Amino acid sequence: MDSSSRAYRGYQTQHTARLLRPARPVKLALGSDDLVTLNSVDGSTAVLLFAVNATGISDYSAIGLNNNPIQEIDTTMPGVAEISQWYRNQGGSAPDKKSGSHTLPCVSVFDATTLAGESFVIRASSATTLWLSIHPNEIFNSERVHSGGMGGAITFEHAQAHSTLRSLPEPLADVRDEFTIPRGTARAYEVNSGEVIQIVDVEGQQCSDFMAMSSCALHQGVERYIDSTVTRSMVRGAYPSPGLFDKFYDQDMQPLLLLKQDTVGRHDTFAYACTARGYEERGFFGHLNCSDNISNAYEPFGITAKAAWPAINFFFNSWIHHGDNRIQSDEAWSRPGDYVALEALADLVAVSTACPDDVDPINGWNPTDVHVRIYKKHSPIRHAVAYRSEPDSEAILTEHSAFHARTSALTRHYNVARDLWLPQLYEGTGAVEEYHACREAVTVQDLSSLRKFDVLGPDAETLLQKALTRDITKLSVNRGIYALITDKMGSVIDDGTLFRLSADTFRWCCGSDDSGIHLREIAKKLKLNVWIKSLYSALPNLAIQGPKSRELISRIAFTQPTTAAADQLKWFGSTVARLHDRNGEPFQLTRTGYTGELGYEIFTHPNSAIAIWDALIEAGQDLGVKPMGLDALETIRIEAGLMAAGAEFGPDVDAFEAGLGFAVDLKKSDYIGKDALVRNQQQPRRMLKGLKFNGHEAPIQGDPVMVDRRQIGVVTSATVSPTLDCAIAMARLAVEYAEPGTHLEVGKLDGHAKRLHATCCDIPFVDPTRSRARA
């Protein structure tokens, strides 16, 4: 809802434009007069259409494409296998081994000549099933791993001609039961162990109080239900989230439910369900309330009524302000169609409400309905949270990387990294052992959540010259350079490494989707002839780091005589290589890393990922190779003085204050942010420096750096350094106190009652000349 005084990005109206991802086909059930609009965001990316009638036969007449050329696509290609299996499940004429056919008929729209922004509209004349898939050759073409042009974003919109205003998300699996809870009411329902409950916020910004009772305990005359205090203690947080700490517990510390999926990530476990007394004390007598609704819904089950019900308040946006210790609340974060999905770990009697609160912001001042689905036992619903690159972007559920088949055999400790689950540590080694392996031998790490964009076309260099802080005209083919994207204030939007693959083809490997958004905005404004292609999951990557990394790479990498040999690759060099010999799996090999050690990175396509992982682990056994997780990387990157988004740099920090002045070329011709950076460099106010502590107690990000009673800086990152045998931190300091050797203190507790003594120093902490990375 927009008004003259405020705007809600992504709220009130359901997001209609959805992203079509590589190897992730989408099935649409079209009705008569439905419209499907395909938009080629990046250009030159083909999309395959598979139209199937009610009898399971390919039929393109309903979507007006029966006169278009029919192609045959290999069913073993990524993404197509899922469509082929669906054909079989529907009893249609799918290819099978007996017939010897291994292809599916389809129609292709868009091609290499398609410009960015072009659209293709389909109108259905009758009911049909339409599958959409990015052409596998656009994504998994091994020749494009190093030559560029992989990937490309496609969005689609499905406008239903005869739909309700409240469309629900697609079911996650086979539904056993589903029902709508009208606003201001509650409903109790029974769930069997192994079934999954999905609670959907239909219209957005609507809270739903939830409680679950153990059926077994009820039969024994005892009430055992979700205990918020026990749950918070067990999950070490305000509420569970998908992953390791994903369970809701009862008073006996027995798990009742497991949180499988959460597209919101903002809930409450501190407040009770709203009560009659709560409204009365604000002057609203007789107001509907969730506690009474829960008691009434539970009455048929013989459950004791309560004036105030403890509850898990899904979608309730609350927080505790550090300054006054009071619980605050505001409008919910949930968008239309957002949901949580919970697996029952016991037979339960559950209850859900559609909160009636219309006297404060928690329901957006307008209570609406909640929808509940119950999925059959053992439904294949993966653990996932939602990732949105922008507030109004479509929610993308976290997935496993192409290396998951190998990493999951070694660990269950995963962290969310943008839209992927990546290993936090490996259970057989732990972060400390992984750290020492990187410092003393060699490690292999899955870092596939890095963002990669191919920038192609006659104006590619012009665009990058305008957007980046380094002089791209000096970059040779097969060379890379570390650079920044800054805004007009000189603040860092993103950092990354740019590789020149050919005269007009570049690959930008960076940390944020903001890079792609910013580059497209510049290209559009300047009317440049350039394509910015998002690679998404099409180019997973590994970091091979440590003093023995060169030897390991030389054992598995074959390069043609026309390209640089692996052991001759210089710092920030890039080459195309193959696994073992000229017929092996292809990959882009770069002499880069995020550890400060001698290191390499491998970029490949998903079909090659497992073979490359296996080859590295096998070839490195006598070198002491070990997989490494994110925990060890964090310690190493701080020791190496390498900056991170959200820590050393962010929206209010310019490149010099972030310690990234070395990546700013002030002699280069005009680029975005240069004027501000020239001004700030001449009159700096803050600098990024290191702090060495006298002991092993490390501060945390955000702790104040103090001189007497005055705060003169803030800690941006901290760890305990195994190499230096003390705690260290990077901190942004006032220039008056940034001289190495200055004695400073970091405030703990209230900032004054406890201080950690430290000495200001330069960074990096380890290998200050970066001789190891250059070796």
Secondary structure, DSSP 8 states (H G I E B T S, - for coil): -B-SS-B-TT-SS---EEEEBTTB-EEEEE-TT-EEEEEESSSS--EEEEEE-TTS-B--GGGT-TTS--EEEETTSTTHHHHHHHHHHTT-----TTTT--EEEEEEE--TT--TT-EEEEE-SS-EEEEEEE-HHHHS-TTHHHH------EEEEEE-TT--SS-----SS-EEEEEEE-TT-EEEEEE-TT-EEEEEESSSS--EEEEEEEHHHHHTT---BB-HHHHHHHHTSSS--SSSS-EEEBTTS-EEEEEEEESS---BSSS----HHHHHTTT-TT---HHHHHHHHHGGGT----SS---EEET-EEEE-TTT--EEEES----TT-EEEEEESS-EEEEEE-----SSGGGTTS---EEEEEE-TT-----EEEE-SSTTS--EE-EE-TTHHHHTTT---EEEETTEEEES--TTTHHHHHHHHHHHS-EEEE-TTSEEEEEESTTHHHHHHHHBSS-GGG--TTBEEEEEEE-TTSBEEEEEEEEEEETTEEEEEES-THHHHHHHHHHHHHT---EEEE-GGGS-EEEEESTTHHHHHHHHEE--TTS--GGG--TTBEEEEEESSTTS-EEEEES--SSSSSEEEEE--HHHHHHHHHHHHHHTGGGT-EE--HHHHHHHHHHTT---BTTTB-TT-BTTTTT-GGG--TTSS--TTHHHHHHHHHS--EEEEEEEESSS----TT-EEEETTEEEEEEEEEEEETTTTEEEEEEEEEGGG-STT-EEEEEETTSSSEEEEEEEE-S-SS-TT-HHHH-
